[in-house]
């Protein structure tokens, strides 16, 4: 039974990591598109 819990935990971990990377890549794509179009709302200027 411990094996089942380990597999479920492993699957959930990968699900969370995949969601995080999808959000990260989508954010980077949106920022690159804004930068290419000359939108002044680029997050780097706030640093």
Secondary structure, 3 states (H helix, E strand, C coil): CHHHHHHHHHHHHHHHHHHHHHHHHHHHHHHHHHHHHCCCCCHHHHC
